[in-house]
């Protein structure tokens, strides 16, 4: 189990992201130490943990953990400063909000001999202010250093693309358009059945598949991207690839490349064998049971905390438009079992009469209030009731209508795989892609859903929840 958890972490958390978070933690600890010395007041472990979490959460909200970005640009500098100020604001709010809470109250602070008890509140405020000043200076410097080091070509992985057809060109284009992919393609390798000419690009053909071992030394490669279909059927090719792995060369097919760089899996490259292997990645019983208990806990807590919002929205809908408060519609759940989805009504009454339509970005059926509710995902709050009834989960694929599912299954291979899990209020596809309004959008979102199905874990769920917070805070909904 420990090995499985470590593999999940390695797959979901790139090394450069881990290094970036670690560097931020060191900067934060340095800022806390200097601020504490200057203010003469030292936070307890509980307060320290809260300060670190608050700042790291603010960095996440402002996209400072996008490890492929160049932080040497001026607009990134202002974003860093904004994130630091926002973290400071969060800490000050918590400072006043939790007055009287034992582990956050004055007794939780250890102060030096020179500090007077009567001056403790002032010293605590100085601690936060000094910390803000240090972070405003140190964090931009740390990010500039990170971008300078990470941008060096010596850290790029040298790769050969096996194949010269359309799939090979698609793989090259994915690498080139992914910012700071850190993969340098040195050439294409011709294989049996591949076109004899190089794809229309600047990367040359450096040899054929029978020369892979020689090319490893001449090209100094450490990665082979397999961009040919049905390569498992060629014993000669399998032998050459196995010889490469024995020399420390990593092999990666196109779905794995997309999974690493785009965080989605293109269904066009999949087959029944791949899906059979993926079935081992679907949650086991113990993980499903744990997620169910977490779903119930989060649903109860959310409905309790958001009860005032619930009442305000009910009143606002009643005052601004005629019709019911809630919108109920049949959707398909796990194993395509129908259930009734509950949401706050955001459209005019009788908007869904006749043939079902895709929701549009500027749908005229949406009311002014409904547009606001959708923007901040407030209309989704009643779906916590669906979670309590066991029809949905907090995280999973978006629940779809039977009408659209029937047509999408004809258009998209393996589309039924998404019904192996309960639908969710939020999910990997929902936070990574815009609201779908076409079949093409549905295809792209399904590729994100395949990624979630294959990499389903509590760690990925935490990442999705953090992304959802960002969507809600900045109103990135539709």
C-alpha positions in Angstrom: 0.0 0.0 0.0 2.9 2.4 0.8 4.5 1.6 -2.5 1.2 2.3 -4.3 0.9 5.7 -2.5 4.4 6.6 -3.4 3.8 5.8 -7.1 0.6 7.9 -7.0 2.6 10.9 -5.6 5.3 10.5 -8.2 2.7 10.4 -11.0 0.6 13.3 -9.8 3.3 15.6 -8.3 6.1 16.5 -10.8 9.6 16.8 -9.2 9.8 20.5 -10.2 6.5 21.2 -8.4 7.8 19.4 -5.3 11.0 21.4 -5.4 9.1 24.7 -5.8 6.8 24.0 -2.8 9.8 23.0 -0.7 11.6 26.2 -1.7 8.5 28.2 -0.7 8.3 26.4 2.6 12.0 27.3 3.3 11.3 31.0 2.4 8.3 31.0 4.7 10.2 29.5 7.6 13.0 32.0 7.1 10.4 34.9 7.1 8.8 33.5 10.2 12.1 33.2 12.0 13.2 36.7 11.1 9.8 38.2 12.0 9.8 36.4 15.3 13.2 37.6 16.3 12.5 41.2 15.4 9.1 41.2 17.1 10.2 39.3 20.1 7.3 36.9 19.9 7.5 33.2 18.7 4.5 31.3 17.4 3.5 27.9 18.8 3.6 24.9 16.4 -0.2 25.3 15.8 0.1 29.0 14.9 3.1 28.2 12.7 1.2 25.5 10.8 -1.7 27.9 10.3 0.5 30.6 9.0 2.3 28.3 6.6 -1.0 26.7 5.3 -2.6 30.1 4.8 0.3 31.5 2.7 0.6 28.3 0.7 -3.1 28.3 0.0 -2.9 31.9 -1.2 0.0 31.0 -3.5 -2.1 28.2 -4.9 -5.1 30.5 -5.5 -2.9 32.9 -7.4 -1.3 30.2 -9.6 2.2 30.5 -8.1 2.6 26.7 -8.2 2.5 26.7 -12.0 6.0 25.3 -12.1 6.4 25.7 -15.9 6.0 29.5 -15.9 8.8 32.0 -16.1 8.7 34.1 -13.0 11.3 36.5 -14.3 8.6 38.5 -16.1 7.3 41.7 -14.5 3.6 40.7 -14.5 4.6 37.5 -12.6 6.3 39.8 -10.0 3.1 41.7 -9.4 1.2 38.4 -9.1 3.7 37.2 -6.5 3.3 40.4 -4.5 -0.5 40.1 -4.7 -0.4 36.5 -3.4 1.8 37.5 -0.5 -0.5 40.4 0.5 -3.5 38.1 0.2 -1.9 35.6 2.5 -1.2 38.4 5.0 -4.8 39.4 4.8 -6.0 35.9 5.5 -3.7 35.6 8.5 -4.9 38.9 9.9 -8.6 37.8 9.5 -7.8 34.5 11.3 -5.9 36.5 13.9 -9.0 38.4 14.9 -11.5 35.7 14.1 -10.0 33.1 16.4 -9.4 35.3 19.4 -10.1 33.2 22.5 -9.3 29.9 20.8 -6.8 28.2 23.1 -4.2 27.1 20.6 -4.4 30.4 18.7 -4.8 32.8 21.7 -2.0 34.7 23.4 -1.0 31.8 25.5 -0.1 29.9 22.4 2.8 32.4 21.7 6.2 32.0 23.4 7.7 35.4 23.8 11.3 36.3 24.7 12.4 37.6 28.1 12.5 41.2 26.9 8.8 41.2 25.9 6.2 42.6 28.2 2.9 40.9 28.5 1.0 44.2 28.1 2.8 44.7 24.7 2.0 41.2 23.5 -0.9 42.1 21.1 1.4 44.8 19.5 4.2 42.3 19.3 1.9 39.8 17.5 0.9 42.4 15.0 4.5 43.3 14.4 5.2 39.6 13.9 2.7 39.5 11.0 3.9 42.8 9.5 7.6 41.9 9.6 6.8 38.6 8.0 4.9 40.4 5.2 7.9 42.7 4.6 10.4 39.8 4.4 8.2 37.7 2.1 7.6 40.7 -0.3 11.4 40.7 -0.8 12.4 37.0 -0.5 9.7 35.3 -2.4 10.2 37.2 -5.7 14.0 36.6 -5.4 13.4 32.8 -4.8 11.1 32.6 -7.9 13.6 34.4 -10.1 16.3 32.0 -9.0 14.0 29.0 -9.6 13.1 30.2 -13.1 16.8 30.8 -13.9 17.9 27.4 -12.8 14.9 25.5 -14.1 15.3 27.1 -17.5 18.8 25.8 -18.1 19.0 23.3 -21.0 21.1 20.9 -19.0 17.9 19.9 -17.2 16.1 19.0 -20.4 15.5 15.4 -21.2 16.7 14.3 -24.7 14.2 12.2 -26.5 13.8 10.3 -29.7 10.3 9.9 -31.2 9.8 6.4 -32.6 7.7 6.8 -35.8 7.4 9.3 -38.6 3.7 9.5 -39.2 0.9 11.7 -38.0 1.1 10.4 -34.4 4.8 11.3 -34.2 4.1 14.8 -35.5 1.3 15.1 -32.9 3.6 14.1 -30.1 6.2 16.7 -31.2 3.6 19.4 -31.4 2.4 18.6 -27.9 5.9 18.9 -26.5 6.5 22.2 -28.4 3.3 23.9 -27.2 3.7 22.8 -23.6 5.5 25.6 -21.8 8.8 24.4 -20.2 8.1 20.7 -21.0 11.8 20.1 -20.4 11.9 17.6 -23.2 14.2 18.2 -26.2 13.4 16.0 -29.2 16.6 15.3 -31.1 15.1 13.3 -33.9 12.6 10.8 -35.3 13.3 7.1 -35.6 11.9 5.4 -38.7 10.0 2.1 -38.1 8.4 -0.5 -40.3 5.1 0.8 -41.7 6.1 4.4 -41.0 6.5 6.9 -43.8 10.0 7.1 -45.2 10.1 10.9 -45.0 10.3 13.1 -42.0 7.1 14.9 -40.8 6.9 18.5 -41.9 9.0 20.1 -39.2 12.6 21.0 -38.4 13.4 17.7 -36.5 15.3 15.2 -38.7 15.1 11.4 -39.1 18.2 10.1 -37.3 17.9 6.4 -38.1 15.6 3.4 -38.0 14.3 1.2 -35.1 17.1 -1.4 -35.6 19.6 1.3 -34.6 18.1 2.3 -31.3 21.0 1.1 -29.2 23.5 3.0 -31.4 21.4 6.1 -31.3 21.3 6.0 -27.6 25.0 6.7 -27.5 25.2 9.1 -30.5 22.2 11.2 -29.5 22.7 10.9 -25.7 19.0 10.2 -25.3 17.3 9.1 -22.1 13.7 8.9 -23.4 12.0 7.1 -26.3 8.5 8.3 -27.2 6.7 5.4 -28.9 4.5 7.1 -31.6 3.5 4.0 -33.6 0.3 2.0 -33.3 0.3 -1.7 -32.3 4.0 -1.7 -31.6 3.4 -4.7 -29.3 2.9 -7.0 -32.3 6.5 -6.6 -33.6 8.9 -8.9 -31.7 11.9 -7.2 -33.3 10.7 -3.8 -32.1 9.9 -5.1 -28.6 13.4 -6.6 -28.4 15.0 -3.3 -29.4 12.9 -1.4 -26.8 13.7 -3.9 -24.1 17.4 -3.5 -24.8 17.0 0.3 -24.4 15.3 -0.1 -21.0 18.2 -2.3 -19.8 20.5 0.7 -20.5 18.4 3.1 -18.5 16.3 4.6 -21.3 12.7 5.4 -20.3 9.9 4.3 -22.7 6.7 6.4 -23.0 3.8 5.9 -25.4 1.5 8.7 -26.6 -1.2 8.3 -23.9 1.5 8.5 -21.2 3.0 11.6 -22.9 -0.4 13.3 -22.9 -0.9 12.2 -19.3 2.3 13.8 -18.2 2.1 17.1 -20.2 -1.6 17.7 -20.7 -3.0 15.8 -17.7 -5.5 14.0 -20.0 -5.6 10.8 -22.0 -6.6 10.9 -25.7 -9.1 8.1 -26.3 -8.1 7.8 -29.9 -5.0 5.9 -28.9 -6.7 3.5 -26.5 -7.8 -0.1 -27.0 -9.5 -2.8 -24.9 -6.2 -4.0 -23.6 -5.4 -0.6 -22.2 -8.8 -0.3 -20.6 -8.3 -3.8 -19.0 -5.1 -2.5 -17.4 -6.8 0.7 -16.3 -9.4 -1.3 -14.4 -6.8 -2.0 -11.8 -6.5 1.7 -11.1 -10.2 2.1 -10.2 -10.8 2.5 -6.5 -10.7 -0.6 -4.4 -13.4 -1.2 -1.8 -11.5 0.4 1.1 -10.9 3.6 -0.8 -14.5 3.7 -2.0 -15.7 3.3 1.5 -13.3 6.0 2.8 -14.5 8.4 0.0 -18.1 7.7 0.9 -17.6 8.7 4.5 -15.7 11.8 3.5 -18.5 12.7 1.1 -21.1 12.4 3.9 -18.9 14.5 6.3 -18.3 17.2 3.7 -21.9 17.3 2.6 -23.2 17.7 6.2 -20.6 20.3 7.0 -21.2 22.3 3.8 -25.0 22.3 4.2 -24.6 23.5 7.8 -22.1 26.3 7.1 -23.8 27.4 3.9 -27.3 27.4 5.4 -27.4 31.2 5.4 -26.3 31.3 1.8 -29.0 28.7 1.0 -31.7 30.9 2.5 -30.5 34.1 0.8 -30.5 32.4 -2.6 -34.0 31.0 -2.1 -35.2 34.5 -1.2 -33.4 36.1 -4.2 -34.8 33.6 -6.7 -38.3 34.1 -5.3 -38.0 37.9 -5.6 -36.4 38.1 -9.1 -38.3 35.5 -11.1 -41.4 33.4 -11.1 -41.3 29.7 -11.0 -39.9 27.0 -8.7 -36.9 27.6 -6.4 -35.2 24.3 -7.3 -34.5 22.7 -10.7 -34.9 19.0 -10.9 -33.7 16.9 -13.8 -33.0 13.2 -14.4 -29.4 12.4 -14.9 -27.4 9.2 -15.2 -25.3 8.1 -12.2 -22.9 5.2 -11.7 -23.6 2.2 -14.0 -26.1 4.5 -15.8 -28.6 4.3 -13.0 -31.0 7.3 -13.3 -31.4 9.8 -10.4 -33.0 13.2 -9.9 -30.4 16.0 -9.8 -31.2 19.0 -7.6 -29.9 22.5 -8.3 -31.0 26.1 -7.7 -33.0 27.2 -10.8 -30.9 29.5 -12.9 -33.0 29.6 -16.1 -36.4 31.0 -16.9 -39.4 28.7 -16.3 -40.0 26.0 -19.0 -36.6 26.6 -20.5 -36.1 22.9 -21.0 -39.3 22.1 -23.0 -38.8 20.3 -26.3 -35.6 18.8 -27.6 -32.7 19.1 -25.0 -30.1 21.7 -26.0 -26.5 22.1 -25.1 -25.9 24.9 -22.6 -24.2 27.9 -24.2 -21.7 30.4 -22.8 -24.2 33.3 -23.2 -27.4 31.3 -23.0 -30.4 33.6 -23.2 -32.5 31.2 -21.1 -30.3 32.0 -18.0 -31.6 34.8 -15.7 -29.5 37.6 -14.5 -29.4 36.1 -11.0 -28.8 32.7 -12.5 -25.7 33.9 -14.3 -24.3 35.2 -11.0 -25.1 31.9 -9.3 -23.4 29.9 -12.0 -20.3 32.1 -12.1 -19.5 31.3 -8.4 -21.0 27.7 -8.6 -23.6 28.6 -5.9 -26.3 26.8 -7.9 -24.5 23.5 -7.2 -25.1 23.7 -3.4 -28.3 21.6 -3.4 -26.4 18.8 -4.9 -25.0 18.0 -1.5 -28.4 16.5 -0.9 -27.7 14.1 -3.8 -24.4 13.2 -2.1 -26.3 12.4 1.2 -28.7 10.2 -0.8 -25.7 8.3 -2.3 -26.4 9.3 -5.9 -23.4 11.5 -6.3 -19.9 12.0 -4.8 -18.1 15.2 -4.1 -15.6 14.5 -6.9 -16.3 12.6 -10.1 -17.4 13.0 -13.7 -20.1 15.5 -14.5 -23.6 13.9 -14.4 -25.0 13.8 -17.9 -28.5 13.5 -19.3 -29.6 10.2 -21.0 -30.4 12.1 -24.3 -26.8 13.4 -24.6 -25.2 10.1 -23.4 -26.9 8.1 -26.2 -25.5 10.5 -28.9 -22.1 10.8 -27.3 -21.6 7.0 -27.0 -22.1 6.9 -30.8 -19.4 9.6 -31.3 -16.9 8.8 -28.6 -15.2 5.3 -28.2 -15.3 3.9 -24.7 -17.5 6.8 -23.4 -19.4 4.3 -21.2 -16.2 4.0 -19.0 -17.1 7.3 -17.3 -20.0 5.6 -15.6 -17.8 3.3 -13.6 -17.7 6.0 -10.9 -20.3 8.1 -9.3 -20.8 11.6 -10.8 -19.5 14.5 -8.8 -20.2 18.1 -7.9 -16.7 18.9 -9.1 -14.1 16.9 -10.9 -10.9 16.9 -12.9 -12.6 17.7 -16.2 -14.7 20.5 -14.5 -11.6 22.3 -13.1 -9.4 21.8 -16.2 -11.8 22.6 -19.0 -14.5 25.1 -19.7 -18.2 24.2 -19.6 -18.9 22.0 -22.6 -21.4 23.1 -25.3 -20.4 20.9 -28.2 -19.5 17.3 -29.0 -15.9 18.4 -29.5 -16.0 19.8 -25.9 -17.4 16.6 -24.6 -14.6 14.6 -26.3 -11.9 16.8 -24.6 -13.7 16.6 -21.2 -13.9 12.8 -21.6 -10.1 12.7 -22.0 -9.7 14.5 -18.7 -12.2 12.1 -17.1 -10.1 9.2 -18.4 -7.1 10.7 -16.6 -9.1 10.8 -13.4 -10.3 7.3 -13.8 -6.7 6.0 -14.2 -5.2 8.2 -11.5 -8.0 8.2 -9.0 -6.7 8.7 -5.5 -7.2 10.9 -2.4 -4.2 13.0 -3.4 -5.8 13.8 -6.8 -9.1 14.6 -5.0 -7.3 17.1 -2.7 -5.8 18.7 -5.8 -9.2 19.0 -7.4 -10.7 20.5 -4.3 -8.0 23.2 -4.2 -8.6 24.0 -7.8 -12.3 24.2 -7.1 -11.7 26.7 -4.4 -9.8 28.8 -6.9 -12.7 28.6 -9.4 -15.2 29.6 -6.8 -13.1 32.5 -5.3 -12.4 34.1 -8.7 -15.8 33.3 -10.2 -14.5 31.1 -13.1 -17.7 29.2 -13.4 -20.1 29.5 -16.4 
